[in-house]
């Protein structure tokens, strides 16, 4: 069943809070055996984005070990309703009577679950005809043990002669990944960032004693986040390298672009401050904003350095060129920075439905530009003076 909430501006609770209230309410409703509530957009449901935000993949070959580790990772073990029959086959005795596990399993499945014997067609409709034992012959362990199984010798052998039946709990299905059996422990988030929760989970898992044959990996949105951030981190380094190469070719110098690049670290500082002040977490969209900053924050430094070089070619000293450049390029630098900042302001403060997806991008851009611009006006001219002064000094000593 799908439920669409009203716009975020018309309600006081988030979708996760509403889902949590429904979970608490359904605990008192009789007859509900299992309930799974997922939150998300209708578009995500259509394209199949049903992966839990938190998913821990436990891989190994021994199902008992996998189950033990899975139960240990869970905070509390709930009482499982609806136990199942475990049939323990005595293989040696079964072989001596002309039976094997396949024949026994097929007979039990036909007896309990039934088998499709034929299809009934009438008036364009079709029904499957399932044949299985009557209910009174499969309700108890004694009924199962009394099941007659045809052997290869043509004789009927009771199941109790070759197997024992126990009540227990087992997996409804056996999943495999990378040719290994896998058990999944899933959970959902409420009022906490995915990165914080994943770090806490990893810390708790590290305290557990996991058998050497079992591998515990983080899956779900955590796995996707790690892969995405890894790719975006590579793109970030590539963007910095490309920015430096473009400036080196335009300045025809390796030193001037190096000075300009000093404005980039302070953009990261501004992003962190903006996240702390606005209570924003690092996400894919905010990471994209950081990558965009790499090409934007250097603009102000480029304006200063380029005009300083022009003034030096006109005969001014380094100190005079830096001072004059700072005075004459202050207004263009501020205009360039604040036009971008105010252009991103609506994106950072919007509150309509879906704004939580794109708001981090605006916050990252504004925070990075504010700090980098203020630092660029002071740091870049200072570094230019220091580096150029040392170069002149080294050139004089070389002569």
NUPA-973199 format. One record per residue (C-alpha): residue number from 1; residue in three letters; x, y, z. Coordinates in pm, 1 decimal. Example, Ala and Ser with C-alpha at 12.3 -4.5 7.8 and 13.67 -1.06 7.14 Angstrom:
+------+------+----------+----------+----------+
: resi : resn :       xx :       yy :       zz :
+------+------+----------+----------+----------+
:    1 :  ALA :   1230.0 :   -450.0 :    780.0 :
:    2 :  SER :   1367.0 :   -106.0 :    714.0 :
+------+------+----------+----------+----------+
This chain:
+------+------+----------+----------+----------+
: resi : resn :       xx :       yy :       zz :
+------+------+----------+----------+----------+
:    1 :  UNK :      0.0 :      0.0 :      0.0 :
:    2 :  UNK :    134.9 :    341.2 :    -95.3 :
:    3 :  UNK :     60.2 :    664.2 :     92.2 :
:    4 :  UNK :    146.0 :   1008.8 :    -42.9 :
:    5 :  UNK :    199.7 :   1279.1 :    216.6 :
:    6 :  UNK :    102.0 :   1641.4 :    175.1 :
:    7 :  UNK :    368.5 :   1899.4 :     92.0 :
:    8 :  UNK :    641.9 :   1947.5 :    350.4 :
:    9 :  UNK :    526.8 :   2305.9 :    411.4 :
:   10 :  UNK :    184.1 :   2178.2 :    524.9 :
:   11 :  UNK :    307.0 :   1930.0 :    785.4 :
:   12 :  UNK :    530.0 :   1940.0 :   1093.1 :
:   13 :  UNK :    683.2 :   1593.5 :   1059.6 :
:   14 :  UNK :    920.9 :   1443.9 :    805.3 :
:   15 :  UNK :    834.5 :   1129.2 :    611.8 :
:   16 :  UNK :   1068.0 :    924.6 :    834.1 :
:   17 :  UNK :    894.8 :   1053.2 :   1149.0 :
:   18 :  UNK :    552.8 :    964.2 :   1006.0 :
:   19 :  UNK :    678.2 :    615.3 :    918.3 :
:   20 :  UNK :    812.0 :    570.5 :   1272.9 :
:   21 :  UNK :    473.7 :    667.9 :   1420.7 :
:   22 :  UNK :    302.4 :    410.2 :   1198.5 :
:   23 :  UNK :    547.1 :    142.0 :   1315.2 :
:   24 :  UNK :    468.9 :    219.0 :   1680.9 :
:   25 :  UNK :     94.7 :    215.7 :   1614.5 :
:   26 :  UNK :     97.9 :   -119.0 :   1432.8 :
:   27 :  UNK :    268.7 :   -290.0 :   1728.3 :
:   28 :  UNK :    -69.7 :   -286.7 :   1906.1 :
:   29 :  UNK :   -266.2 :   -414.5 :   1605.2 :
:   30 :  UNK :   -337.6 :   -790.8 :   1633.8 :
:   31 :  UNK :   -282.2 :  -1018.5 :   1337.9 :
:   32 :  UNK :     18.0 :   -838.4 :   1186.4 :
:   33 :  UNK :    301.6 :  -1087.8 :   1157.6 :
:   34 :  UNK :    550.1 :   -877.8 :    960.9 :
:   35 :  UNK :    548.6 :   -513.7 :    856.2 :
:   36 :  UNK :    797.8 :   -323.8 :    642.8 :
:   37 :  UNK :    757.1 :     51.0 :    595.1 :
:   38 :  UNK :    972.8 :    233.6 :    342.6 :
:   39 :  UNK :    996.0 :    605.3 :    282.2 :
:   40 :  UNK :   1094.8 :    771.0 :    -41.2 :
:   41 :  UNK :    962.9 :    930.7 :   -356.3 :
:   42 :  UNK :    721.2 :    768.3 :   -596.7 :
:   43 :  UNK :    983.7 :    798.4 :   -869.4 :
:   44 :  UNK :   1225.4 :    591.6 :   -663.2 :
:   45 :  UNK :    960.9 :    325.3 :   -612.4 :
:   46 :  UNK :    897.4 :    308.4 :   -986.0 :
:   47 :  UNK :   1262.4 :    260.9 :  -1081.2 :
:   48 :  UNK :   1316.0 :      7.0 :   -804.4 :
:   49 :  UNK :   1516.9 :    203.2 :   -550.0 :
:   50 :  UNK :   1405.1 :    -17.0 :   -263.4 :
:   51 :  UNK :   1742.9 :    -84.8 :   -105.9 :
:   52 :  UNK :   1753.9 :    -19.7 :    266.0 :
:   53 :  UNK :   1977.3 :    273.3 :    370.1 :
:   54 :  UNK :   2167.7 :     45.2 :    606.9 :
:   55 :  UNK :   2251.5 :   -302.8 :    493.3 :
:   56 :  UNK :   2521.0 :   -534.7 :    625.2 :
:   57 :  UNK :   2622.3 :   -825.8 :    405.7 :
:   58 :  UNK :   2758.3 :  -1127.4 :    591.5 :
:   59 :  UNK :   2921.4 :  -1376.7 :    354.9 :
:   60 :  UNK :   3053.2 :  -1725.1 :    415.8 :
:   61 :  UNK :   2997.3 :  -2094.1 :    341.2 :
:   62 :  UNK :   2854.4 :  -2211.7 :    673.4 :
:   63 :  UNK :   2492.3 :  -2110.1 :    724.5 :
:   64 :  UNK :   2515.8 :  -2170.5 :   1099.8 :
:   65 :  UNK :   2806.4 :  -1929.1 :   1131.8 :
:   66 :  UNK :   2630.4 :  -1674.4 :    913.3 :
:   67 :  UNK :   2317.6 :  -1693.8 :   1124.0 :
:   68 :  UNK :   2516.8 :  -1662.2 :   1447.1 :
:   69 :  UNK :   2701.5 :  -1354.8 :   1324.9 :
:   70 :  UNK :   2381.2 :  -1202.1 :   1188.7 :
:   71 :  UNK :   2206.1 :  -1242.6 :   1522.0 :
:   72 :  UNK :   2506.0 :  -1098.6 :   1706.6 :
:   73 :  UNK :   2504.3 :   -786.2 :   1490.8 :
:   74 :  UNK :   2141.8 :   -718.4 :   1561.8 :
:   75 :  UNK :   2089.2 :   -516.0 :   1878.7 :
:   76 :  UNK :   1824.3 :   -754.3 :   2008.9 :
:   77 :  UNK :   1698.8 :  -1095.3 :   1899.7 :
:   78 :  UNK :   1323.4 :  -1096.0 :   1852.3 :
:   79 :  UNK :   1112.9 :  -1404.4 :   1908.1 :
:   80 :  UNK :   1044.6 :  -1559.9 :   1570.6 :
:   81 :  UNK :    689.1 :  -1671.9 :   1512.0 :
:   82 :  UNK :    594.6 :  -1964.9 :   1291.3 :
:   83 :  UNK :    873.1 :  -2224.9 :   1332.7 :
:   84 :  UNK :    938.0 :  -2478.4 :   1058.2 :
:   85 :  UNK :   1005.0 :  -2852.1 :   1037.4 :
:   86 :  UNK :   1362.8 :  -2967.2 :    998.3 :
:   87 :  UNK :   1390.1 :  -3316.9 :    849.0 :
:   88 :  UNK :   1717.5 :  -3485.4 :    939.9 :
:   89 :  UNK :   1782.0 :  -3769.9 :    693.8 :
:   90 :  UNK :   1986.9 :  -4077.1 :    790.4 :
:   91 :  UNK :   2168.5 :  -4108.6 :    458.4 :
:   92 :  UNK :   2315.4 :  -4454.3 :    519.2 :
:   93 :  UNK :   1983.1 :  -4607.5 :    623.4 :
:   94 :  UNK :   1800.2 :  -4431.0 :    340.2 :
:   95 :  UNK :   2050.4 :  -4568.1 :     86.1 :
:   96 :  UNK :   2008.1 :  -4922.2 :    219.7 :
:   97 :  UNK :   1631.5 :  -4893.8 :    162.3 :
:   98 :  UNK :   1667.6 :  -4757.5 :   -191.3 :
:   99 :  UNK :   1610.0 :  -4389.6 :   -110.0 :
:  100 :  UNK :   1810.8 :  -4068.5 :   -144.3 :
:  101 :  UNK :   1765.1 :  -3714.3 :    -17.4 :
:  102 :  UNK :   1613.9 :  -3592.8 :   -347.5 :
:  103 :  UNK :   1339.0 :  -3854.6 :   -344.3 :
:  104 :  UNK :   1264.1 :  -3788.0 :     22.7 :
:  105 :  UNK :   1255.7 :  -3408.7 :    -25.6 :
:  106 :  UNK :   1030.4 :  -3437.8 :   -333.6 :
:  107 :  UNK :    786.5 :  -3664.5 :   -150.7 :
:  108 :  UNK :    768.5 :  -3435.6 :    152.3 :
:  109 :  UNK :    720.8 :  -3126.8 :    -62.0 :
:  110 :  UNK :    441.8 :  -3293.9 :   -261.4 :
:  111 :  UNK :    275.8 :  -3412.9 :     60.1 :
:  112 :  UNK :    293.4 :  -3074.6 :    241.5 :
:  113 :  UNK :    302.8 :  -2802.6 :    -25.8 :
:  114 :  UNK :    153.0 :  -2994.2 :   -313.7 :
:  115 :  UNK :    237.0 :  -3021.7 :   -681.8 :
:  116 :  UNK :     64.3 :  -2886.6 :   -990.5 :
:  117 :  UNK :   -111.0 :  -3185.9 :  -1149.3 :
:  118 :  UNK :   -282.4 :  -3009.7 :  -1438.4 :
:  119 :  UNK :   -453.0 :  -2688.4 :  -1544.2 :
:  120 :  UNK :   -829.5 :  -2637.8 :  -1559.5 :
:  121 :  UNK :   -945.1 :  -2422.3 :  -1848.6 :
:  122 :  UNK :  -1300.2 :  -2297.0 :  -1871.6 :
:  123 :  UNK :  -1444.7 :  -2004.0 :  -2061.5 :
:  124 :  UNK :  -1110.1 :  -1844.1 :  -2128.8 :
:  125 :  UNK :  -1003.9 :  -1869.5 :  -1762.0 :
:  126 :  UNK :   -730.2 :  -2098.0 :  -1634.2 :
:  127 :  UNK :   -663.4 :  -2240.0 :  -1288.5 :
:  128 :  UNK :   -377.4 :  -2452.3 :  -1160.2 :
:  129 :  UNK :   -486.8 :  -2778.3 :   -998.3 :
:  130 :  UNK :   -267.8 :  -2846.2 :   -694.3 :
:  131 :  UNK :   -264.9 :  -3193.5 :   -540.2 :
:  132 :  UNK :   -144.1 :  -3245.3 :   -184.3 :
:  133 :  UNK :   -232.2 :  -3438.2 :    128.8 :
:  134 :  UNK :   -541.7 :  -3340.0 :    329.7 :
:  135 :  UNK :   -486.2 :  -3095.0 :    611.6 :
:  136 :  UNK :   -536.4 :  -3357.1 :    884.9 :
:  137 :  UNK :   -248.4 :  -3563.2 :    740.2 :
:  138 :  UNK :     12.3 :  -3283.6 :    754.5 :
:  139 :  UNK :    -69.1 :  -3084.1 :   1067.8 :
:  140 :  UNK :    172.8 :  -3243.5 :   1314.5 :
:  141 :  UNK :    515.3 :  -3401.8 :   1332.0 :
:  142 :  UNK :    359.0 :  -3748.8 :   1368.3 :
:  143 :  UNK :    164.5 :  -3692.2 :   1045.4 :
:  144 :  UNK :    485.5 :  -3598.8 :    863.4 :
:  145 :  UNK :    672.3 :  -3899.2 :   1003.8 :
:  146 :  UNK :    396.2 :  -4130.3 :    883.7 :
:  147 :  UNK :    441.4 :  -4018.1 :    522.9 :
:  148 :  UNK :    496.3 :  -4320.7 :    289.9 :
:  149 :  UNK :    778.7 :  -4275.2 :     40.4 :
:  150 :  UNK :    821.2 :  -4502.8 :   -266.1 :
:  151 :  UNK :   1170.4 :  -4652.5 :   -281.5 :
:  152 :  UNK :   1370.5 :  -4776.6 :   -578.3 :
:  153 :  UNK :   1279.0 :  -5136.7 :   -483.8 :
:  154 :  UNK :    909.4 :  -5060.6 :   -525.5 :
:  155 :  UNK :    833.4 :  -5077.4 :   -153.1 :
:  156 :  UNK :    674.8 :  -4796.6 :     50.7 :
:  157 :  UNK :    899.8 :  -4675.1 :    333.5 :
:  158 :  UNK :    774.6 :  -4454.1 :    613.8 :
:  159 :  UNK :    964.1 :  -4128.5 :    662.1 :
:  160 :  UNK :   1017.4 :  -4218.2 :   1028.8 :
:  161 :  UNK :   1229.5 :  -4515.5 :    915.6 :
:  162 :  UNK :   1491.3 :  -4298.8 :    744.1 :
:  163 :  UNK :   1463.2 :  -3952.6 :    904.1 :
:  164 :  UNK :   1372.5 :  -3759.1 :   1215.0 :
:  165 :  UNK :   1171.6 :  -3437.6 :   1228.1 :
:  166 :  UNK :   1251.7 :  -3143.8 :   1456.1 :
:  167 :  UNK :   1090.9 :  -2803.7 :   1509.1 :
:  168 :  UNK :   1320.4 :  -2512.6 :   1441.7 :
:  169 :  UNK :   1381.4 :  -2186.4 :   1260.8 :
:  170 :  UNK :   1556.9 :  -2160.7 :    927.4 :
:  171 :  UNK :   1599.2 :  -1927.9 :    631.8 :
:  172 :  UNK :   1305.4 :  -1880.6 :    398.1 :
:  173 :  UNK :   1553.0 :  -1861.4 :    111.8 :
:  174 :  UNK :   1927.0 :  -1900.7 :     58.7 :
:  175 :  UNK :   2087.0 :  -1608.4 :   -120.9 :
:  176 :  UNK :   2429.1 :  -1608.5 :   -280.7 :
:  177 :  UNK :   2670.9 :  -1332.6 :   -376.7 :
:  178 :  UNK :   3010.1 :  -1388.8 :   -535.0 :
:  179 :  UNK :   2940.0 :  -1764.4 :   -510.2 :
:  180 :  UNK :   2902.4 :  -1743.4 :   -131.7 :
:  181 :  UNK :   2597.5 :  -1772.5 :     88.1 :
:  182 :  UNK :   2486.8 :  -1440.2 :    230.1 :
:  183 :  UNK :   2266.6 :  -1316.3 :    515.2 :
:  184 :  UNK :   2150.4 :   -954.0 :    521.2 :
:  185 :  UNK :   2089.4 :   -739.2 :    829.1 :
:  186 :  UNK :   1896.0 :   -427.4 :    727.2 :
:  187 :  UNK :   1790.0 :   -112.6 :    906.2 :
:  188 :  UNK :   1656.6 :    235.8 :    836.4 :
:  189 :  UNK :   1749.5 :    587.0 :    946.1 :
:  190 :  UNK :   1568.2 :    843.9 :   1158.7 :
:  191 :  UNK :   1702.7 :   1192.9 :   1241.4 :
:  192 :  UNK :   2068.4 :   1095.4 :   1181.4 :
:  193 :  UNK :   2305.4 :   1118.7 :    887.3 :
:  194 :  UNK :   2398.1 :    801.7 :    701.2 :
:  195 :  UNK :   2770.1 :    860.2 :    750.9 :
:  196 :  UNK :   2735.9 :    893.2 :   1129.3 :
:  197 :  UNK :   2525.1 :    580.6 :   1159.7 :
:  198 :  UNK :   2757.5 :    377.2 :    936.7 :
:  199 :  UNK :   3056.6 :    483.1 :   1147.3 :
:  200 :  UNK :   2878.3 :    375.9 :   1468.5 :
:  201 :  UNK :   2777.9 :     43.8 :   1311.5 :
:  202 :  UNK :   3133.1 :    -23.8 :   1193.0 :
:  203 :  UNK :   3260.0 :     48.9 :   1543.0 :
:  204 :  UNK :   3010.2 :   -191.4 :   1702.4 :
:  205 :  UNK :   3085.9 :   -464.1 :   1447.5 :
:  206 :  UNK :   3455.0 :   -423.8 :   1525.0 :
:  207 :  UNK :   3382.1 :   -526.9 :   1885.1 :
:  208 :  UNK :   3227.4 :   -859.5 :   1776.6 :
:  209 :  UNK :   3412.7 :  -1187.0 :   1739.3 :
:  210 :  UNK :   3358.5 :  -1295.2 :   1379.5 :
:  211 :  UNK :   3477.9 :  -1640.1 :   1262.5 :
:  212 :  UNK :   3760.5 :  -1629.8 :   1004.2 :
:  213 :  UNK :   3538.2 :  -1796.8 :    744.7 :
:  214 :  UNK :   3276.2 :  -1517.9 :    764.0 :
:  215 :  UNK :   3311.5 :  -1179.7 :    592.4 :
:  216 :  UNK :   3110.7 :   -876.2 :    704.2 :
:  217 :  UNK :   3066.4 :   -594.3 :    451.7 :
:  218 :  UNK :   2859.2 :   -277.3 :    448.8 :
:  219 :  UNK :   2597.9 :   -272.4 :    173.5 :
:  220 :  UNK :   2286.0 :    -79.6 :     77.6 :
:  221 :  UNK :   2311.1 :    298.7 :     65.6 :
:  222 :  UNK :   2635.1 :    283.7 :    265.5 :
:  223 :  UNK :   2804.6 :     84.6 :     -9.9 :
:  224 :  UNK :   2665.2 :    314.1 :   -277.3 :
:  225 :  UNK :   2775.9 :    620.6 :    -81.8 :
:  226 :  UNK :   3130.3 :    489.2 :    -43.6 :
:  227 :  UNK :   3153.5 :    407.9 :   -414.2 :
:  228 :  UNK :   3006.8 :    745.2 :   -513.4 :
:  229 :  UNK :   3233.9 :    942.4 :   -280.8 :
:  230 :  UNK :   3533.5 :    747.6 :   -412.2 :
:  231 :  UNK :   3446.4 :    841.8 :   -769.0 :
:  232 :  UNK :   3374.7 :   1203.0 :   -673.2 :
:  233 :  UNK :   3704.0 :   1223.4 :   -483.2 :
:  234 :  UNK :   3886.6 :   1115.2 :   -796.6 :
:  235 :  UNK :   3695.7 :   1376.0 :   -997.1 :
:  236 :  UNK :   3791.5 :   1638.7 :   -738.9 :
:  237 :  UNK :   4162.4 :   1563.2 :   -774.9 :
:  238 :  UNK :   4127.5 :   1558.7 :  -1153.2 :
:  239 :  UNK :   3950.7 :   1896.1 :  -1152.7 :
:  240 :  UNK :   4228.0 :   2051.7 :   -941.2 :
:  241 :  UNK :   4492.2 :   1916.4 :  -1178.9 :
:  242 :  UNK :   4304.6 :   2044.6 :  -1484.3 :
:  243 :  UNK :   4259.2 :   2389.5 :  -1328.7 :
:  244 :  UNK :   4631.9 :   2410.2 :  -1258.9 :
:  245 :  UNK :   4725.4 :   2299.5 :  -1611.6 :
:  246 :  UNK :   4489.7 :   2552.1 :  -1772.7 :
:  247 :  UNK :   4630.3 :   2836.8 :  -1561.3 :
:  248 :  UNK :   4988.7 :   2727.0 :  -1626.8 :
:  249 :  UNK :   4927.5 :   2741.1 :  -2001.5 :
:  250 :  UNK :   4760.5 :   3082.7 :  -1983.1 :
:  251 :  UNK :   5008.1 :   3243.1 :  -1742.1 :
:  252 :  UNK :   5302.0 :   3072.2 :  -1916.1 :
:  253 :  UNK :   5439.6 :   3011.5 :  -1569.9 :
:  254 :  UNK :   5439.9 :   2734.4 :  -1310.8 :
:  255 :  UNK :   5471.4 :   2969.4 :  -1012.5 :
:  256 :  UNK :   5170.3 :   3198.1 :  -1062.0 :
:  257 :  UNK :   4917.9 :   2910.0 :  -1084.8 :
:  258 :  UNK :   5078.3 :   2760.3 :   -774.6 :
:  259 :  UNK :   5009.3 :   3082.8 :   -584.0 :
:  260 :  UNK :   4651.7 :   3090.8 :   -710.5 :
:  261 :  UNK :   4592.5 :   2733.0 :   -593.1 :
:  262 :  UNK :   4643.1 :   2844.0 :   -229.6 :
:  263 :  UNK :   4288.6 :   2982.6 :   -234.7 :
:  264 :  UNK :   4142.5 :   2632.3 :   -281.6 :
:  265 :  UNK :   4208.0 :   2489.2 :     71.2 :
:  266 :  UNK :   4019.7 :   2780.4 :    227.3 :
:  267 :  UNK :   3720.4 :   2697.0 :     13.0 :
:  268 :  UNK :   3709.1 :   2361.5 :    195.4 :
:  269 :  UNK :   3722.5 :   2546.7 :    528.0 :
:  270 :  UNK :   3428.4 :   2760.3 :    420.8 :
:  271 :  UNK :   3230.1 :   2454.0 :    317.8 :
:  272 :  UNK :   3286.6 :   2289.0 :    656.6 :
:  273 :  UNK :   3182.8 :   2604.6 :    844.1 :
:  274 :  UNK :   2871.5 :   2637.7 :    629.9 :
:  275 :  UNK :   2778.4 :   2275.4 :    699.0 :
:  276 :  UNK :   2822.0 :   2321.6 :   1074.1 :
:  277 :  UNK :   2622.7 :   2646.4 :   1086.3 :
:  278 :  UNK :   2336.6 :   2518.7 :    867.9 :
:  279 :  UNK :   2339.5 :   2163.6 :   1012.3 :
:  280 :  UNK :   2396.9 :   2018.2 :    664.1 :
:  281 :  UNK :   2562.1 :   1683.4 :    600.1 :
:  282 :  UNK :   2799.0 :   1588.6 :    320.9 :
:  283 :  UNK :   2605.3 :   1428.6 :     38.2 :
:  284 :  UNK :   2646.1 :   1368.3 :   -332.1 :
:  285 :  UNK :   2495.3 :   1705.4 :   -424.3 :
:  286 :  UNK :   2711.2 :   1895.2 :   -174.2 :
:  287 :  UNK :   3016.9 :   1707.5 :   -303.9 :
:  288 :  UNK :   2925.5 :   1823.8 :   -654.5 :
:  289 :  UNK :   2916.8 :   2177.7 :   -517.4 :
:  290 :  UNK :   3270.1 :   2133.6 :   -382.2 :
:  291 :  UNK :   3390.3 :   2015.7 :   -723.9 :
:  292 :  UNK :   3227.7 :   2319.1 :   -887.1 :
:  293 :  UNK :   3406.9 :   2543.1 :   -637.7 :
:  294 :  UNK :   3743.1 :   2429.3 :   -771.7 :
:  295 :  UNK :   3684.3 :   2622.8 :  -1090.8 :
:  296 :  UNK :   3512.6 :   2920.5 :   -927.7 :
:  297 :  UNK :   3722.5 :   3014.9 :   -624.5 :
:  298 :  UNK :   4038.1 :   3058.9 :   -834.6 :
:  299 :  UNK :   3871.9 :   3328.3 :  -1046.5 :
:  300 :  UNK :   3933.3 :   3603.8 :   -792.6 :
:  301 :  UNK :   4298.0 :   3507.5 :   -749.7 :
:  302 :  UNK :   4342.3 :   3495.0 :  -1127.2 :
:  303 :  UNK :   4206.6 :   3850.5 :  -1155.4 :
:  304 :  UNK :   4455.4 :   3975.1 :   -893.4 :
:  305 :  UNK :   4760.5 :   3790.0 :  -1023.8 :
:  306 :  UNK :   4696.6 :   3870.9 :  -1387.9 :
:  307 :  UNK :   4660.2 :   4244.0 :  -1323.6 :
:  308 :  UNK :   4965.0 :   4241.1 :  -1094.4 :
:  309 :  UNK :   5173.0 :   4089.7 :  -1374.9 :
:  310 :  UNK :   5046.6 :   4358.4 :  -1614.5 :
:  311 :  UNK :   5151.1 :   4632.9 :  -1372.1 :
:  312 :  UNK :   5495.7 :   4479.5 :  -1328.0 :
:  313 :  UNK :   5546.0 :   4476.0 :  -1704.1 :
:  314 :  UNK :   5469.5 :   4848.1 :  -1697.6 :
:  315 :  UNK :   5767.3 :   4902.6 :  -1467.4 :
:  316 :  UNK :   5617.6 :   4897.3 :  -1118.4 :
:  317 :  UNK :   5793.6 :   4716.8 :   -835.7 :
:  318 :  UNK :   5646.3 :   4404.8 :   -680.1 :
:  319 :  UNK :   5515.5 :   4591.1 :   -376.3 :
:  320 :  UNK :   5368.4 :   4872.5 :   -586.6 :
:  321 :  UNK :   5211.2 :   4629.3 :   -831.4 :
:  322 :  UNK :   5053.0 :   4420.6 :   -552.9 :
:  323 :  UNK :   4918.9 :   4728.2 :   -370.6 :
:  324 :  UNK :   4778.0 :   4887.8 :   -683.4 :
:  325 :  UNK :   4627.2 :   4560.8 :   -803.4 :
:  326 :  UNK :   4450.4 :   4510.8 :   -469.6 :
:  327 :  UNK :   4296.3 :   4859.3 :   -482.2 :
:  328 :  UNK :   4186.9 :   4851.3 :   -845.2 :
:  329 :  UNK :   4061.7 :   4491.8 :   -849.8 :
:  330 :  UNK :   3880.0 :   4490.8 :   -515.4 :
:  331 :  UNK :   3545.4 :   4588.4 :   -667.6 :
:  332 :  UNK :   3560.7 :   4338.3 :   -959.1 :
:  333 :  UNK :   3656.6 :   4059.6 :   -716.3 :
:  334 :  UNK :   3369.8 :   4138.9 :   -480.7 :
:  335 :  UNK :   3125.4 :   4173.3 :   -768.9 :
:  336 :  UNK :   3226.6 :   3836.0 :   -911.1 :
:  337 :  UNK :   3199.1 :   3661.6 :   -573.1 :
:  338 :  UNK :   2875.2 :   3818.5 :   -453.2 :
:  339 :  UNK :   2689.1 :   3772.4 :   -781.2 :
:  340 :  UNK :   2758.2 :   3399.2 :   -753.8 :
:  341 :  UNK :   2674.0 :   3394.0 :   -381.8 :
:  342 :  UNK :   2341.4 :   3573.9 :   -424.1 :
:  343 :  UNK :   2263.8 :   3357.3 :   -724.5 :
:  344 :  UNK :   2300.4 :   3049.9 :   -501.2 :
:  345 :  UNK :   2114.5 :   3203.3 :   -206.2 :
:  346 :  UNK :   1763.5 :   3093.1 :   -315.0 :
:  347 :  UNK :   1894.0 :   2739.1 :   -360.2 :
:  348 :  UNK :   2036.5 :   2740.8 :     -6.5 :
:  349 :  UNK :   1732.6 :   2881.9 :    176.9 :
:  350 :  UNK :   1442.4 :   2726.8 :    -16.1 :
:  351 :  UNK :   1199.9 :   2518.9 :    190.9 :
:  352 :  UNK :    962.3 :   2363.9 :    -62.1 :
:  353 :  UNK :    917.1 :   1990.9 :   -116.5 :
:  354 :  UNK :   1235.7 :   1829.1 :   -243.6 :
:  355 :  UNK :   1457.7 :   2119.2 :   -136.9 :
:  356 :  UNK :   1655.6 :   1890.5 :     94.6 :
:  357 :  UNK :   1811.8 :   1731.0 :   -214.7 :
:  358 :  UNK :   1958.3 :   2047.8 :   -370.6 :
:  359 :  UNK :   1998.0 :   2275.9 :    -67.6 :
:  360 :  UNK :   2339.6 :   2127.5 :     30.8 :
:  361 :  UNK :   2480.2 :   2232.9 :   -309.0 :
:  362 :  UNK :   2387.2 :   2597.4 :   -245.9 :
:  363 :  UNK :   2519.1 :   2585.7 :    111.2 :
:  364 :  UNK :   2852.5 :   2441.2 :     -3.0 :
:  365 :  UNK :   2892.3 :   2699.4 :   -279.3 :
:  366 :  UNK :   2809.3 :   2998.0 :    -56.5 :
:  367 :  UNK :   3031.6 :   2886.8 :    232.3 :
:  368 :  UNK :   3329.0 :   2811.3 :     10.2 :
:  369 :  UNK :   3302.7 :   3137.8 :   -185.3 :
:  370 :  UNK :   3265.8 :   3358.0 :    122.1 :
:  371 :  UNK :   3575.1 :   3229.9 :    299.9 :
:  372 :  UNK :   3793.2 :   3187.6 :     -9.0 :
:  373 :  UNK :   3711.6 :   3539.6 :   -131.7 :
:  374 :  UNK :   3803.5 :   3703.7 :    198.5 :
:  375 :  UNK :   4124.2 :   3502.2 :    223.9 :
:  376 :  UNK :   4216.2 :   3556.7 :   -141.7 :
:  377 :  UNK :   4221.1 :   3935.3 :    -97.7 :
:  378 :  UNK :   4488.8 :   3901.9 :    171.9 :
:  379 :  UNK :   4671.7 :   3572.3 :    126.5 :
:  380 :  UNK :   4728.4 :   3566.8 :   -249.4 :
:  381 :  UNK :   4896.6 :   3911.6 :   -268.3 :
:  382 :  UNK :   5109.5 :   3822.1 :     34.6 :
:  383 :  UNK :   5225.0 :   3493.7 :   -115.8 :
:  384 :  UNK :   5291.6 :   3664.7 :   -448.5 :
:  385 :  UNK :   5516.9 :   3918.2 :   -278.3 :
:  386 :  UNK :   5705.2 :   3648.1 :    -84.7 :
:  387 :  UNK :   5762.0 :   3416.4 :   -380.4 :
:  388 :  UNK :   5855.4 :   3693.6 :   -624.3 :
:  389 :  UNK :   6092.6 :   3845.1 :   -369.0 :
:  390 :  UNK :   6271.9 :   3515.7 :   -320.0 :
:  391 :  UNK :   6294.7 :   3460.5 :   -695.4 :
:  392 :  UNK :   6457.7 :   3800.1 :   -743.5 :
:  393 :  UNK :   6694.9 :   3731.2 :   -457.6 :
:  394 :  UNK :   6793.4 :   3391.7 :   -601.7 :
:  395 :  UNK :   6839.6 :   3546.8 :   -946.2 :
:  396 :  UNK :   7069.1 :   3816.9 :   -800.3 :
:  397 :  UNK :   7283.5 :   3559.4 :   -617.3 :
:  398 :  UNK :   7308.1 :   3346.7 :   -933.2 :
:  399 :  UNK :   7452.7 :   3642.9 :  -1123.3 :
+------+------+----------+----------+----------+
